[in-house]
Amino acid sequence: MYFQKRMLAVVSWGLVVSWMALIFLLSAQHAEQSANLSGGITELVNEVVERVAPQTDLHIEQISYFVRKNAHFFAYLLLALLTLNALRRSGVRGRKSAALAFGISVLYAISDEVHQLFVPGRSGQVSDVLLDSVGALTGIGLYVLLSQRRRKRKMGQI
């Protein structure tokens, strides 16, 4: 049982590091590469919007902005979820685990924006760190809500 719990903790931390590596690799893309990636996603979103609500008057720039900002939000929502899970599987409990997960996510967001200052055509933005932080906070909130619901279900209250 102990070995199994330990392995779950190791795998959980592996997922955190892997997700951080993916964020780093995406941030290391030159501006043109990044624009191409988000451009493809933007085109897909545009096609869906045109099919679902053809009368909507959206411009491609608006959709691109929406896609880029949501990418920040959801990347750090997932980072915080993974980090909180890893901390809990490592024995850190309660508010301390949530605070640490938030701190790790925000520090990584800051380091990511600093990293982008050294990537040609990219820039670091405080507004992105704030958006990343809101995503992380949302992820932690989701984790806590789902954990409480699961606990209540186990106790037969749901």
SERO-4910 file (N, C-alpha, C, O; in steps of 0.05 Angstrom, whole numbers):
BEGIN
 pado doro    nc1    nc2    nc3   cac1   cac2   cac3    cc1    cc2    cc3    oc1    oc2    oc3
  Met    A     16    -24      0      0      0      0     17     25      0     12     45    -14
  Tyr    A     38     25     17     56     48     18     70     53     -9     71     76    -18
  Phe    A     79     32    -22     92     34    -48     73     46    -68     81     62    -85
  Gln    A     48     37    -68     28     46    -87     23     77    -83     21     92   -103
  Lys    A     21     85    -58     16    114    -53     41    130    -61     38    152    -72
  Arg    A     64    119    -57     89    133    -64     90    136    -95     98    157   -105
  Met    A     83    115   -109     84    116   -138     63    136   -149     69    150   -168
  Leu    A     40    137   -137     20    157   -145     31    185   -141     26    203   -158
  Ala    A     45    190   -120     57    216   -115     78    222   -136     79    245   -147
  Val    A     95    203   -142    116    207   -162    104    212   -190    112    231   -204
  Val    A     83    197   -197     70    201   -223     57    228   -223     57    242   -244
  Ser    A     44    236   -201     31    262   -200     51    285   -204     45    304   -219
  Trp    A     74    283   -191     95    304   -195    106    303   -224    113    323   -235
  Gly    A    107    279   -235    116    276   -263     97    291   -282    106    303   -301
  Leu    A     71    289   -276     51    304   -292     55    334   -290     52    349   -309
  Val    A     61    343   -265     65    372   -261     89    381   -277     87    401   -291
  Val    A    111    367   -275    136    375   -289    131    373   -320    141    391   -334
  Ser    A    117    353   -329    111    350   -357     95    374   -367    100    385   -389
  Trp    A     74    382   -352     57    404   -360     74    430   -360     70    447   -378
  Met    A     91    433   -340    108    457   -340    127    457   -364    131    478   -376
  Ala    A    137    434   -372    154    432   -395    139    440   -420    150    454   -438
  Leu    A    114    431   -423     98    438   -446     93    469   -447     96    481   -468
  Ile    A     87    480   -424     84    510   -423    110    523   -432    109    542   -447
  Phe    A    132    514   -422    158    525   -429    163    523   -459    171    543   -471
  Leu    A    158    500   -470    162    496   -499    144    514   -516    153    525   -536
  Leu    A    120    517   -508    102    535   -523    111    564   -520    108    580   -539
  Ser    A    121    571   -497    130    599   -493    157    604   -507    163    627   -513
  Ala    A    171    583   -513    197    586   -527    194    589   -557    213    594   -571
  Gln    A    169    586   -566    165    589   -595    168    618   -603    160    636   -588
  His    A    181    623   -625    184    650   -636    156    660   -642    137    645   -644
  Ala    A    153    686   -644    127    699   -648    112    687   -672     88    682   -670
  Glu    A    126    682   -694    113    671   -718    102    643   -713     80    637   -721
  Gln    A    118    626   -700    109    599   -693     85    600   -675     65    585   -680
  Ser    A     86    616   -655     63    619   -636     38    629   -650     16    619   -645
  Ala    A     42    648   -668     19    659   -683      7    638   -701    -17    637   -704
  Asn    A     24    621   -713     14    600   -731     -3    580   -715    -24    571   -724
  Leu    A      7    573   -691     -8    554   -674    -35    565   -666    -56    552   -669
  Ser    A    -34    589   -654    -59    601   -645    -77    608   -669   -102    609   -666
  Gly    A    -65    614   -692    -80    620   -716    -97    597   -725   -120    600   -734
  Gly    A    -85    573   -724   -100    549   -731   -124    544   -712   -146    537   -721
  Ile    A   -120    548   -687   -141    545   -667   -162    567   -672   -186    561   -670
  Thr    A   -153    591   -677   -171    613   -683   -189    607   -706   -213    613   -705
  Glu    A   -178    597   -728   -194    590   -751   -215    569   -744   -238    571   -754
  Leu    A   -208    549   -729   -227    529   -720   -250    541   -704   -273    535   -709
  Val    A   -243    558   -685   -263    571   -668   -281    589   -686   -305    589   -682
  Asn    A   -269    603   -705   -284    620   -724   -305    603   -740   -328    611   -743
  Glu    A   -296    580   -749   -314    562   -765   -337    553   -747   -360    553   -757
  Val    A   -332    546   -723   -353    537   -704   -373    559   -699   -397    555   -700
  Val    A   -362    583   -694   -379    606   -688   -397    612   -713   -421    618   -710
  Glu    A   -385    611   -736   -401    617   -761   -423    596   -765   -444    603   -775
  Arg    A   -418    571   -758   -438    550   -761   -460    553   -739   -484    550   -746
  Val    A   -452    558   -715   -471    558   -693   -487    584   -693   -511    584   -688
  Ala    A   -474    606   -697   -487    633   -697   -477    650   -720   -461    668   -716
  Pro    A   -487    644   -744   -477    658   -768   -482    688   -768   -468    703   -782
  Gln    A   -501    697   -753   -507    726   -752   -488    741   -734   -489    766   -733
  Thr    A   -471    727   -719   -453    740   -700   -432    756   -716   -420    746   -735
  Asp    A   -428    780   -707   -409    798   -720   -382    798   -704   -376    817   -690
  Leu    A   -366    777   -708   -340    776   -695   -318    778   -716   -321    769   -738
  His    A   -297    791   -708   -274    794   -725   -253    774   -717   -252    766   -693
  Ile    A   -237    766   -735   -216    746   -730   -197    755   -708   -187    738   -693
  Glu    A   -192    781   -705   -175    792   -684   -187    787   -657   -173    781   -637
  Gln    A   -214    790   -655   -227    785   -630   -225    756   -622   -221    750   -598
  Ile    A   -229    739   -641   -228    710   -636   -199    702   -628   -195    686   -610
  Ser    A   -180    713   -641   -152    708   -635   -145    716   -607   -132    701   -592
  Tyr    A   -154    740   -599   -149    749   -572   -162    731   -552   -150    724   -531
  Phe    A   -187    723   -557   -202    704   -540   -187    678   -537   -184    667   -515
  Val    A   -177    667   -559   -163    641   -559   -137    643   -543   -131    626   -526
  Arg    A   -121    664   -548    -96    668   -534   -100    671   -504    -85    659   -488
  Lys    A   -119    687   -496   -123    692   -467   -135    667   -454   -128    662   -431
  Asn    A   -152    653   -467   -163    628   -455   -141    607   -453   -142    591   -434
  Ala    A   -122    607   -471   -100    588   -469    -85    593   -443    -77    573   -429
  His    A    -80    618   -437    -66    624   -411    -83    614   -388    -73    600   -371
  Phe    A   -108    622   -388   -126    615   -365   -126    585   -361   -122    575   -339
  Phe    A   -131    569   -382   -134    540   -379   -108    526   -374   -107    505   -361
  Ala    A    -86    537   -385    -60    524   -379    -53    525   -350    -43    506   -338
  Tyr    A    -59    548   -337    -53    551   -309    -75    539   -291    -69    532   -268
  Leu    A    -99    537   -301   -120    523   -286   -110    493   -283   -112    482   -261
  Leu    A   -101    482   -305    -92    454   -304    -66    451   -288    -63    431   -273
  Leu    A    -48    470   -290    -24    469   -274    -30    468   -244    -19    453   -229
  Ala    A    -48    485   -236    -56    487   -208    -70    461   -199    -64    451   -177
  Leu    A    -87    450   -216   -100    424   -209    -80    402   -205    -80    388   -186
  Leu    A    -61    400   -225    -41    379   -223    -23    383   -199    -15    364   -185
  Thr    A    -16    408   -193      2    414   -171    -11    408   -144      1    396   -126
  Leu    A    -36    416   -142    -51    411   -117    -54    381   -113    -51    371    -90
  Asn    A    -60    367   -134    -63    338   -132    -36    325   -123    -36    308   -105
  Ala    A    -14    334   -135     12    323   -128     19    330    -98     30    313    -84
  Leu    A     13    354    -90     18    361    -62      2    344    -43     12    334    -23
  Arg    A    -23    340    -49    -40    324    -32    -31    294    -32    -31    282    -11
  Arg    A    -23    284    -55    -13    257    -56     14    254    -42     22    232    -35
  Ser    A     27    276    -37     53    276    -22     49    281      7     68    283     22
  Gly    A     23    283     16     18    286     44     12    314     54      7    318     78
  Val    A     14    334     36      8    362     45    -23    365     44    -35    359     23
  Arg    A    -34    374     65    -63    376     67    -73    404     73    -58    422     79
  Gly    A   -100    407     70   -114    431     77   -106    456     61    -98    454     38
  Arg    A   -109    478     75   -103    504     62    -74    507     54    -68    521     35
  Lys    A    -57    493     68    -28    495     61    -24    484     33     -8    496     18
  Ser    A    -37    462     26    -33    451     -1    -44    470    -22    -32    473    -43
  Ala    A    -67    482    -17    -79    501    -36    -61    526    -39    -57    535    -61
  Ala    A    -51    536    -17    -33    559    -18     -7    553    -33      2    569    -49
  Leu    A      4    530    -27     29    522    -41     24    518    -71     40    527    -88
  Ala    A      1    505    -78     -5    501   -107     -9    528   -121      1    532   -143
  Phe    A    -22    547   -107    -26    573   -119      1    587   -122      7    599   -143
  Gly    A     18    586   -101     44    599   -102     62    588   -124     75    603   -138
  Ile    A     63    562   -126     79    549   -147     69    557   -175     85    564   -192
  Ser    A     43    558   -178     31    565   -204     37    594   -211     44    600   -234
  Val    A     34    612   -192     40    641   -197     69    645   -202     76    661   -220
  Leu    A     86    633   -187    115    636   -191    123    625   -219    140    637   -233
  Tyr    A    111    603   -227    116    593   -254    106    612   -275    119    615   -296
  Ala    A     83    624   -271     72    643   -290     91    667   -293     95    677   -315
  Ile    A    101    676   -270    120    699   -271    145    691   -287    155    705   -304
  Ser    A    156    667   -280    180    658   -294    175    654   -324    193    659   -340
  Asp    A    151    646   -331    144    642   -359    144    668   -374    153    670   -397
  Glu    A    133    689   -362    132    715   -375    161    727   -377    167    740   -397
  Val    A    177    722   -357    205    731   -358    219    716   -381    235    728   -396
  His    A    214    690   -382    226    674   -404    219    686   -431    236    687   -449
  Gln    A    194    694   -435    186    704   -461    200    730   -468    201    737   -492
  Leu    A    211    744   -449    226    769   -455    251    763   -472    261    780   -486
  Phe    A    260    738   -471    284    730   -485    278    714   -511    297    704   -524
  Val    A    253    712   -518    245    698   -542    239    718   -564    223    736   -559
  Pro    A    252    716   -587    247    736   -608    218    740   -615    203    720   -621
  Gly    A    209    765   -615    182    772   -622    162    768   -600    138    775   -604
  Arg    A    170    759   -577    151    754   -555    157    775   -534    177    789   -534
  Ser    A    138    778   -515    141    797   -493    128    785   -468    111    768   -470
  Gly    A    137    794   -446    126    787   -420    105    808   -412    111    832   -414
  Gln    A     83    799   -402     62    818   -394     51    811   -367     45    789   -360
  Val    A     49    832   -350     38    829   -323      9    820   -325      0    804   -309
  Ser    A     -5    830   -345    -34    822   -348    -36    792   -353    -56    780   -344
  Asp    A    -17    780   -366    -18    751   -370    -13    736   -344    -25    715   -339
  Val    A      5    746   -327      9    734   -301    -17    736   -284    -24    717   -270
  Leu    A    -30    758   -286    -56    761   -271    -76    741   -282    -91    728   -266
  Leu    A    -78    738   -308    -97    719   -320    -89    690   -312   -107    674   -306
  Asp    A    -63    684   -313    -54    658   -305    -61    653   -275    -69    630   -268
  Ser    A    -59    673   -259    -65    670   -230    -95    665   -226   -102    649   -209
  Val    A   -111    678   -241   -140    673   -239   -147    645   -248   -163    631   -236
  Gly    A   -133    635   -269   -137    608   -278   -128    588   -257   -142    569   -251
  Ala    A   -106    593   -244    -96    576   -222   -115    576   -199   -122    554   -188
  Leu    A   -125    599   -191   -144    601   -169   -170    586   -176   -182    572   -159
  Thr    A   -179    588   -201   -203    573   -210   -197    543   -208   -215    528   -200
  Gly    A   -174    534   -217   -167    506   -216   -167    495   -187   -177    473   -182
  Ile    A   -156    511   -169   -156    503   -141   -184    502   -130   -191    483   -115
  Gly    A   -200    521   -137   -228    521   -128   -243    497   -138   -258    484   -124
  Leu    A   -239    489   -164   -251    465   -175   -242    440   -160   -258    423   -154
  Tyr    A   -216    439   -155   -206    415   -141   -219    413   -113   -227    391   -105
  Val    A   -220    435    -99   -232    434    -72   -261    426    -73   -270    410    -58
  Leu    A   -276    438    -92   -305    431    -95   -308    402   -102   -325    388    -90
  Leu    A   -293    392   -120   -295    364   -128   -287    345   -105   -299    324   -101
  Ser    A   -267    353    -90   -258    337    -67   -280    336    -46   -285    315    -34
  Gln    A   -292    358    -41   -314    359    -21   -337    342    -29   -349    328    -14
  Arg    A   -344    344    -55   -366    328    -66   -360    298    -64   -378    283    -56
  Arg    A   -336    291    -70   -328    263    -69   -329    253    -40   -338    231    -35
  Arg    A   -319    269    -22   -319    262      7   -348    258     17   -354    239     31
  Lys    A   -366    276      9   -394    274     17   -407    249      5   -422    235     18
  Arg    A   -400    243    -20   -411    219    -33   -402    194    -18   -417    175    -14
  Lys    A   -376    193    -10   -366    170      5   -380    167     32   -385    145     41
  Met    A   -388    189     43   -402    188     69   -432    184     66   -446    182     86
  Gly    A   -441    182     41   -469    177     36   -487    200     38   -511    197     41
  Gln    A   -476    225     37   -492    249     40   -503    258     13   -520    276     12
  Ile    A   -493    247     -9   -504    255    -36   -517    232    -49   -528    235    -71
***
